Amino acid sequence: MTSSGSRGSAAMAELLIWPALIAYGEAAVAYAGDARHPGRLGLLGTWGVRFGWLAQTALLVAQVARADGFPWGTWAGSLNLFVWLVVSAYLIWGCKPRYRLLGLIVMPLAVLLLAVSYAAGGIGDTGDAPYSTAFLVAHVGLVLAGFAGFTLAAALAALYLWQERLLKHRSRSILRFRAPSLTRLDELAGRTILVALPVLTLGMAAGFARVRGSSDLDLLIGLTLVTWVVYGAYLGLRYRAGWRGRRAAYLVLVGFTLVIALRLGLPATHFA
């Protein structure tokens, strides 16, 4: 790509990040308002998510056009892609009125992580990656997709615990919401992890194949293994020991704290 074309793509990326941030922020505020007074604000939140997702999708396309290889091989760049995957997963159910409350959890997180990515240079020049594009797609892409699934499952688990608490205390505020049943939330969390864990496993397998026979192991790899064990234990306990409800939801949230640590707490220990 010519230098003028590269500058044009960089300028386009700079212009697209702000509509995405503003739309995601509007959605977060609208969903907060909808939780207090259900109605039109929920619809405004849904359209905010849609517009933000379209803007971020255009941003990712602009990054692909500018880069010679995989454009999200840095920590900040991978955080940008992670946010897009989380919002994409949320849109599977989040646009439905009964699942809008998920936006109370997902959208503030999306705004925070996208802002961190932007501040850390996540839409800037990725430089020359020491790994092939095929490897980065297989490893980074699949690992981030697995983490995005865990994030959505954590939102479902948090909504489950919140709704269960209202029901336990016989709060009248539960009558204001058109939320899914506790059984449905529990089932969706389990199904989401049932899909996300194999995706993470494939991404990890690609990474281990790359470092096989070397000592190129770090804290991030170790914590990813712990995360895999936690969610693997969740599936085993759920489908073998019959874990459901509150304790299963708490285990999902424990796993999610590891996901956040992996995405935010250890940026300097791994290439992505």
Secondary structure, 3 states (H helix, E strand, C coil): CCHHHHHHHHHHHHHHHHHHHHHHHHHHHHHHHHHHCCCHHHHHHHHHHHHHHHHHHHHHHHHHHHCCCCCCCCHHHHHHHHHHHHHHHHHHHHCCHHHHHHHHHHHHHHHHHHHHHHHCCCCCCCCCCCCCHHHHHHHHHHHHHHHHHHHHHHHHHHHHHHHHHHHHCCCHHHHHCCCCCHHHHHHHHHHHHHHHHHHHHHHHHHHHHHHCCCCCCCHHHHHHHHHHHHHHHHHHHHHCCCCCHHHHHHHHHHHHHHHHHHHHHCCCCCCC
